[in-house]
Amino acid sequence: MNRILIVSLLLLNGFSLNGQTRDLSKPKLVVGIVVDQMRFDQLYKYEERYGEGGFKRILNEGFNFKNAHFNYTPTVTAAGHASIYTGTTPSIHGIIGNSWYDQFNEVEVGNVNDATEVIIGSKDDNINGTSPRKLLSTTISDQLRLGSNFKSKVISVSLKDRGAILPGGHTANAAYWHDYQTSPGYFVSSSFYMDNLPDWVTSFNESGIANTYLDTVWVPLYPISSYSESDVDDSPYERILRGKSSPTFPYNFKEIRKPYRELGVEYQMLWISPNGNTLLTDFAIEAIENESLGSDSITDLINISYSVPDVVGHTFGLQSIELEDIYLRLDMEIERLLNYLDKTIGKDDYLLFLTSDHGAIQNAAFLNKHKLPTGIARINEYEKALRRHIRSKYRNESLLLKFDYERVYLNRKLIDESGLELRSVQQEVADFLINLDGIRLTLTASQLQNEEYKTGTRAQIQKGFHPKRAGDVLLAFEPGLIQNIDPELKINTVQGTTHGSGYAYDTHVPLIWKGTGIQKGESTRKISITDIAPSLAMILNLQMPNGTTGIPLMEILK
């Protein structure tokens, strides 16, 4: 038998040329893709115009869970990314929102803000440090690092800091995100991970690619009239960018970036451009290449979070041609990434999952026009009414610290000093608020700590409740309502979209698996996004993240 044939047989049976044996049931690289604000139906709404090599390829070759949902509220970016990778809900991992009110120190806190760290790699001084320290449980990224005695590499990339940091967990080799607040829009990291950027990141930044991508004109891929899945281009449901007179194509970013430069957020324009997704794909490929991810017998992991669909959705809404065009172009980026992985890692040697951190509701003015249930949950009006009631009942409106959208924070110290019972005040607030228009359900912290809710909205609220972070009374609003603090906002002038509820438009997201060991198929069984991390743990023979409440998905483990 000749030498070439012997080597070929050894490789086919899992042996490598460096003497290590590779388990062929395990991928060389795991690729986690989170598309920020992607609803499940967007896999199919634009399907006729997707190419064969992007979303369609993952659907055609992979396993599609068509009924995947988030099982808690609020459905927001930070909580979503944390839940995907920890395999549990905010009640355990602690990331109850993009921010929350610290009632003990009476200050608003961000989900990854950390004053003990500094930004690494920013062109200008930027002392607003970040870290994953507020994440209270481990992630599947951490478990991969632990399980390999820290030989596996984990890299997380996103335009948003939270989209990179939370998936990477506490032990990632690096998390990188796009620093739009300083010129010229570099990818940066945190002193939590490193003292200096690797040379390849510095070279990428100094190449000027971010500036090149921003100096472009965004025109739709196809004639405007052919975007039949969307509303008209000049729509009242869309926000108008500075430097433009209407929310219409073309978007000449080279021109309209100037007014944003004056605000100090010039490079955030990439977040609303299809080139923002292109920039992130470029950077992810550079990370795989330069960090040699998937190059040996030890499984590595890259987490990629595409932020542009979320920003475009918030700005223009789900009915916009802008969002449709973003998805058609993102499909091309997914195809480019898959082609690179096929060539570099090997078509059967990587495992990929694609999901989202939350969905979104259709624009409220659009819904109202079409006589669909909608409305505005007016947070400021609720707060004013509650303050009046507390002043009347207790003669001291300072008992209310903060009305933070779906969470009410009370001054527990003052309640104690006033000789009042906290549980009684909580219940008084809950009983008052439930009678206000638009509020469907109220639950007190005492109820959430002492009762166990199995199903429905109560269970969703409980799974999003952390007793040291989530306040004293939690709310749920009627379906179709959007939360807003602007007392002047009228239903027919609402622009863009939002999210955060426990209803299907916010909870139902895609979940597709493709690659090593995954058989083609689909399921309509209702599953939770928290099932992703424990499934990966089973595939990789790892201990589950320490707070896991999700259940491994048997369909992909057969």
C-alpha positions in Angstrom: 0.0 0.0 0.0 1.6 3.3 -1.0 2.3 6.1 1.5 -0.3 8.5 0.1 -3.1 5.9 0.5 -2.0 5.1 4.1 -2.0 8.8 5.1 -5.4 9.2 3.5 -6.9 6.2 5.4 -5.4 7.5 8.7 -7.0 10.9 8.1 -10.3 9.4 7.3 -10.2 7.5 10.5 -9.6 10.5 12.7 -5.8 10.6 12.9 -3.8 13.8 12.3 -0.3 14.2 11.0 0.9 15.7 14.3 0.2 12.4 16.2 -3.1 13.6 17.8 -6.3 11.7 17.2 -9.3 13.8 16.2 -12.8 12.8 17.2 -14.7 13.0 13.9 -18.0 13.5 15.8 -16.7 16.8 17.1 -16.3 19.9 15.0 -13.0 21.7 14.6 -14.8 25.0 14.9 -18.2 26.0 16.3 -19.7 29.1 14.7 -22.5 30.9 16.6 -24.4 33.5 14.5 -26.8 35.8 16.2 -28.7 38.2 13.9 -29.9 41.0 16.1 -33.7 41.5 15.9 -34.3 38.8 13.3 -37.9 37.4 13.5 -38.6 33.8 12.4 -40.8 34.9 9.5 -37.9 36.9 7.9 -36.3 33.5 6.9 -39.3 33.1 4.6 -40.6 36.6 3.9 -37.8 37.4 1.5 -37.0 33.8 0.6 -37.6 34.2 -3.2 -34.8 36.6 -3.4 -32.3 34.9 -1.2 -29.5 33.2 -3.0 -28.9 29.5 -2.8 -25.7 29.8 -0.7 -26.8 31.8 2.3 -29.9 31.4 4.5 -31.4 28.9 2.0 -28.3 26.7 2.2 -28.5 26.5 5.9 -32.2 25.7 5.7 -31.6 23.1 3.0 -28.6 21.4 4.6 -29.4 21.9 8.3 -32.0 21.2 11.0 -34.6 23.9 11.4 -36.5 24.4 14.7 -39.4 26.4 13.4 -41.0 27.1 16.8 -38.1 28.5 18.8 -38.9 31.1 21.4 -37.5 33.1 24.2 -39.2 32.1 27.4 -38.9 35.3 29.5 -39.3 39.1 29.5 -38.0 41.5 28.6 -36.8 40.4 25.2 -33.9 42.7 24.6 -30.4 42.4 23.2 -28.2 41.9 26.3 -30.6 39.4 27.9 -31.0 37.6 24.6 -27.3 37.1 24.0 -26.7 36.1 27.6 -29.5 33.5 27.5 -28.4 31.9 24.2 -24.9 31.2 25.6 -25.7 30.5 29.2 -28.6 28.1 28.6 -30.6 29.9 31.2 -32.8 33.0 31.8 -32.2 36.4 33.4 -33.5 35.1 36.7 -30.2 33.1 37.0 -27.6 34.8 34.7 -28.6 38.2 36.0 -28.6 40.2 32.7 -32.2 41.4 33.1 -32.0 44.1 30.4 -29.7 46.3 28.4 -29.6 48.4 31.6 -31.3 48.4 34.9 -31.7 50.5 38.0 -29.5 49.8 41.0 -32.0 50.6 43.8 -29.4 50.1 46.5 -27.0 52.7 45.0 -29.7 54.7 43.2 -28.0 54.7 39.8 -28.7 53.3 36.3 -26.2 50.6 35.4 -25.3 49.1 32.0 -25.1 45.4 31.3 -21.4 45.3 30.5 -20.2 48.6 31.9 -17.2 48.2 34.3 -15.4 51.2 35.7 -12.5 49.0 36.8 -11.5 48.3 33.2 -10.6 50.5 30.2 -11.1 50.2 26.5 -8.1 48.8 24.6 -7.4 49.9 21.1 -9.4 53.1 20.8 -7.9 55.8 18.6 -9.0 58.5 21.1 -9.0 58.3 24.9 -12.0 56.1 26.0 -12.1 55.2 29.7 -15.6 53.7 29.6 -14.5 50.2 30.5 -16.5 47.0 29.9 -16.4 43.4 31.1 -18.7 40.4 31.6 -18.6 40.7 35.4 -22.3 41.4 35.7 -23.0 38.0 34.0 -23.6 35.7 37.0 -23.3 32.3 35.4 -20.9 30.6 33.0 -21.5 30.3 29.2 -20.9 27.5 26.8 -17.8 29.5 25.7 -16.5 29.2 29.3 -17.3 25.5 29.4 -15.4 24.9 26.2 -12.4 26.7 27.6 -12.7 24.8 30.9 -13.2 21.5 29.3 -10.1 21.8 27.1 -7.9 23.0 30.0 -8.0 26.4 28.2 -6.6 25.0 25.0 -9.7 25.8 23.0 -9.8 29.3 21.6 -13.0 31.5 21.9 -13.3 34.8 20.0 -16.5 36.9 20.0 -17.2 39.7 17.5 -20.0 42.2 17.0 -20.7 45.9 16.3 -22.2 46.1 19.8 -20.1 45.6 22.9 -22.8 43.5 24.6 -23.1 41.4 21.4 -19.5 40.4 21.8 -18.8 40.3 25.5 -21.8 38.3 26.8 -21.5 35.4 24.3 -17.7 35.2 25.1 -18.4 34.8 28.8 -15.7 35.2 31.4 -12.9 33.3 29.8 -13.0 34.2 26.1 -9.6 34.8 24.6 -11.0 38.1 23.2 -14.2 40.0 22.5 -14.1 42.7 19.9 -16.7 45.3 19.0 -17.0 48.5 16.9 -16.1 51.7 18.8 -18.3 54.2 16.9 -17.9 56.9 19.6 -14.3 57.6 18.6 -12.7 58.3 15.2 -12.1 56.4 13.0 -14.4 53.6 14.0 -11.9 51.0 15.2 -12.6 47.5 16.6 -11.7 47.6 20.2 -11.6 45.3 23.3 -11.3 45.6 27.0 -8.5 45.5 29.5 -10.4 42.5 31.0 -9.1 40.5 28.1 -5.8 42.1 27.1 -3.3 44.9 27.5 -2.9 45.6 23.8 -4.6 44.7 20.6 -3.0 41.9 18.6 -1.1 43.1 15.5 -3.7 41.8 13.1 -6.5 43.8 14.8 -4.3 47.0 14.7 -3.5 46.4 11.0 -7.2 45.8 10.2 -8.1 49.1 12.0 -5.3 51.1 10.4 -6.2 49.8 6.9 -9.0 52.5 6.8 -11.6 50.0 5.8 -14.3 51.4 8.1 -13.8 54.8 6.5 -13.9 53.3 3.0 -17.2 51.5 3.8 -18.7 54.6 5.2 -17.8 56.7 2.1 -20.4 54.9 0.0 -23.9 55.3 -1.4 -26.5 52.7 -0.4 -28.9 52.0 -3.3 -31.2 49.0 -3.3 -30.1 45.8 -5.0 -33.2 45.8 -7.2 -35.5 48.4 -8.6 -37.6 50.0 -5.8 -40.8 49.0 -7.4 -39.9 45.3 -7.2 -39.7 45.2 -3.4 -43.2 43.7 -3.1 -42.8 42.4 0.5 -42.4 46.0 1.8 -44.3 49.3 2.0 -43.5 52.3 -0.1 -40.1 53.9 0.1 -41.3 57.3 1.3 -43.2 56.0 4.3 -44.5 58.0 7.4 -43.5 55.0 9.5 -39.8 55.6 9.1 -37.4 58.0 10.8 -35.5 60.5 8.7 -31.7 60.5 9.0 -29.9 63.8 9.6 -28.9 65.4 6.4 -31.8 64.0 4.5 -35.3 65.4 3.8 -37.1 62.0 3.5 -36.6 58.4 4.5 -35.8 57.3 1.0 -33.1 55.8 -1.2 -30.3 56.6 -2.0 -28.4 57.0 1.2 -25.2 58.9 0.5 -23.3 58.2 3.6 -20.3 60.3 2.5 -22.6 63.3 2.6 -24.9 62.6 5.6 -22.0 61.4 7.9 -21.1 65.1 8.4 -23.9 66.1 10.8 -23.3 62.9 12.8 -19.6 63.8 13.0 -20.6 67.0 14.9 -22.5 64.8 17.4 -19.4 62.5 17.9 -21.1 59.4 16.5 -20.0 59.6 12.8 -19.0 55.9 12.6 -22.3 54.7 14.0 -23.6 55.4 10.5 -22.1 52.0 9.6 -24.6 50.5 12.0 -27.4 51.5 9.7 -25.6 50.6 6.5 -25.3 47.2 4.8 -21.6 47.8 4.9 -21.8 47.4 8.7 -22.5 43.7 8.1 -19.8 43.5 5.5 -17.3 45.0 7.9 -18.2 42.5 10.6 -17.9 39.6 8.2 -14.5 40.9 7.1 -13.4 41.1 10.7 -14.7 37.6 11.7 -12.8 36.1 8.8 -9.7 37.9 9.8 -10.2 36.6 13.4 -10.5 33.0 12.2 -7.5 33.3 9.9 -5.1 35.1 12.3 -6.1 33.2 15.5 -5.9 29.9 13.6 -9.4 28.9 14.7 -10.4 25.4 13.8 -6.8 24.5 12.6 -6.2 21.5 14.9 -7.9 18.7 16.8 -9.1 21.0 19.6 -12.5 22.5 19.0 -12.6 26.3 18.9 -15.5 28.7 18.9 -16.3 32.0 17.2 -19.4 34.0 18.2 -20.6 36.5 15.5 -23.4 38.9 16.2 -24.8 41.0 13.3 -26.2 44.2 14.8 -27.3 46.1 11.6 -30.7 44.5 11.3 -31.7 45.7 14.8 -30.6 49.3 14.1 -32.3 49.4 10.7 -35.5 47.9 12.2 -35.6 50.4 15.0 -35.1 53.3 12.5 -37.3 52.3 9.6 -39.5 49.5 10.8 -40.3 46.0 9.7 -42.3 47.1 6.7 -39.5 49.2 5.2 -37.6 48.5 1.9 -34.5 49.4 3.8 -34.9 46.4 6.1 -35.7 44.1 3.2 -32.6 45.2 1.4 -30.5 44.7 4.5 -31.6 41.1 4.7 -31.0 40.4 1.0 -27.5 41.8 1.4 -26.9 39.9 4.8 -27.8 36.7 2.9 -24.8 37.4 0.7 -22.6 37.9 3.7 -23.7 34.6 5.2 -22.9 32.9 1.9 -19.5 34.5 1.8 -18.8 33.3 5.4 -20.0 29.8 4.6 -17.8 29.6 1.5 -14.8 30.7 3.5 -15.5 28.1 6.2 -15.9 25.4 3.6 -12.5 26.3 2.1 -10.6 26.9 5.3 -12.0 24.6 7.9 -13.7 22.0 5.7 -17.4 21.6 4.8 -18.0 18.8 7.3 -15.6 20.1 10.0 -17.5 23.0 11.5 -20.8 23.2 13.3 -22.9 26.3 12.9 -26.1 27.6 14.5 -28.0 30.7 13.5 -30.5 32.4 15.8 -31.5 35.8 17.1 -31.6 37.7 20.4 -35.2 38.8 20.0 -37.9 39.7 17.5 -39.8 42.9 17.0 -43.3 44.3 16.6 -44.7 45.8 13.4 -44.7 49.6 13.5 -47.7 50.7 15.7 -48.9 53.4 13.2 -48.8 50.8 10.5 -50.8 48.4 12.6 -53.3 51.1 13.5 -53.8 52.0 9.9 -54.7 48.4 9.1 -57.1 48.2 12.1 -54.9 45.7 14.0 -54.7 45.9 17.8 -52.0 48.3 19.0 -51.4 51.3 21.2 -48.9 53.0 23.4 -48.1 52.1 27.0 -47.4 55.6 28.3 -44.7 55.1 30.9 -44.6 58.7 32.0 -48.3 58.8 32.5 -48.2 55.6 34.6 -45.4 57.1 36.7 -47.3 60.4 37.3 -50.4 58.5 38.3 -48.5 56.2 40.7 -46.7 59.2 42.3 -50.0 60.9 42.9 -51.4 57.7 44.5 -48.4 57.1 46.7 -48.6 60.7 47.9 -52.2 60.4 48.7 -51.9 57.0 50.4 -48.6 57.4 52.2 -48.0 61.2 52.2 -44.6 60.7 50.7 -44.1 60.2 47.0 -40.3 59.6 47.6 -41.3 56.0 48.4 -41.1 55.6 44.6 -37.5 55.6 43.3 -37.9 54.8 39.7 -40.5 53.7 37.1 -38.3 51.9 34.6 -40.6 50.7 31.8 -41.8 47.3 33.0 -40.1 47.5 36.4 -41.0 49.7 39.4 -38.4 50.3 42.1 -39.3 51.4 45.6 -37.2 53.1 48.2 -36.9 50.1 50.5 -34.8 52.0 53.1 -37.3 54.8 53.4 -40.2 52.3 53.6 -38.4 50.6 56.5 -37.7 53.9 58.2 -41.4 54.9 57.8 -42.5 51.7 59.7 -44.2 50.3 56.6 -44.1 46.7 55.5 -42.4 46.3 52.1 -44.7 43.5 50.9 -47.8 45.6 51.7 -46.5 48.6 49.8 -45.5 46.4 46.8 -49.0 45.0 46.7 -50.6 48.5 47.0 -48.6 49.6 44.0 -49.5 46.4 42.0 -53.2 46.8 42.8 -53.2 50.4 41.7 -51.3 49.9 38.5 -53.4 46.9 37.3 -56.4 49.3 36.9 -54.6 51.6 34.4 -55.3 51.3 30.7 -52.8 49.1 28.8 -51.4 47.2 31.8 -52.4 43.6 31.6 -50.7 42.1 34.6 -48.7 43.1 37.7 -46.6 40.9 40.0 -44.8 41.9 43.1 -41.2 40.9 44.0 -42.7 39.1 47.0 -45.0 37.0 44.8 -42.1 36.2 42.4 -39.9 35.1 45.2 -42.5 33.0 47.0 -44.6 31.5 44.2 -43.5 29.3 41.3 -45.3 30.0 38.0 -45.1 27.2 35.4 -46.7 28.7 32.3 -47.9 31.9 30.7 -47.0 35.5 31.2 -46.4 35.0 34.9 -43.7 32.4 34.2 -42.1 34.7 31.6 -41.9 37.5 34.1 -40.5 35.3 36.8 -37.8 34.0 34.5 -36.8 37.5 33.8 -36.8 38.5 37.5 -33.6 38.7 39.5 -34.4 39.7 43.1 -31.4 42.0 43.5 -31.8 43.8 40.2 -35.4 43.7 39.0 -37.2 45.9 41.5 -40.4 45.6 43.4 -43.3 45.4 40.9 -43.1 44.0 37.4 -45.6 44.7 34.7 -46.9 43.1 31.4 -48.7 45.2 28.9 -51.6 44.3 26.5 -50.5 42.6 23.2 -49.7 45.0 20.4 -48.7 47.9 22.7 -45.4 49.6 22.5 -43.7 51.2 25.5 -42.8 54.9 25.3 -41.9 57.8 27.6 -42.8 60.6 25.2 -46.2 62.1 26.5 -46.7 63.9 23.2 -46.4 60.8 21.0 -49.5 60.0 19.0 -50.3 56.5 17.6 -50.3 57.7 14.0 -46.9 59.3 14.3 -45.0 56.3 15.7 -41.9 55.6 13.6 -39.6 52.5 13.5 -40.1 49.5 15.7 -39.3 48.2 19.2 -39.3 45.0 21.2 -39.3 43.7 24.8 -42.6 41.9 25.3 -43.4 38.2 25.9 -45.6 38.0 22.9 -44.8 35.9 19.8 -43.7 38.9 17.7 -40.9 39.4 20.2 -40.1 35.8 21.2 -40.3 33.8 18.0 -36.9 33.7 16.3 -35.1 31.4 13.9 -32.9 28.5 15.1 -31.1 26.5 12.5 -28.2 24.1 13.0 -25.8 22.9 10.2 -22.5 21.1 10.0 -20.7 18.3 11.8 -23.1 15.6 12.9 -26.3 17.5 12.0 -28.8 15.7 9.9 -31.2 17.7 7.6 -34.7 18.1 9.0 -37.1 20.3 10.8 -39.4 20.4 13.8 -42.4 22.4 14.9 -42.0 21.3 18.5 -41.9 24.4 20.7 -38.5 24.8 22.2 -36.6 27.5 24.0 -33.5 29.4 23.1 -32.0 28.3 26.4 -31.8 24.9 24.9 -28.9 25.9 22.6 -26.1 25.9 25.2 -26.9 22.5 26.7 -27.2 21.0 23.2 -23.7 22.2 22.4 -22.5 20.8 25.7 -23.8 17.4 24.7 -22.3 17.6 21.2 -18.9 18.6 22.6 -19.1 16.3 25.6 -18.8 19.3 28.0 -20.3 20.1 31.4 -23.3 22.3 30.9 -23.0 26.0 31.9 -23.5 26.2 35.6 -26.9 27.9 35.5 -28.4 25.8 32.8 -32.1 25.4 32.8 -32.6 24.5 29.1 -32.9 21.0 27.8 -30.7 19.4 25.1 -32.4 19.2 21.7 -32.8 15.5 21.0 -33.6 16.0 17.3 -30.0 17.1 16.6 -28.4 14.6 19.0 -29.7 11.4 17.3 
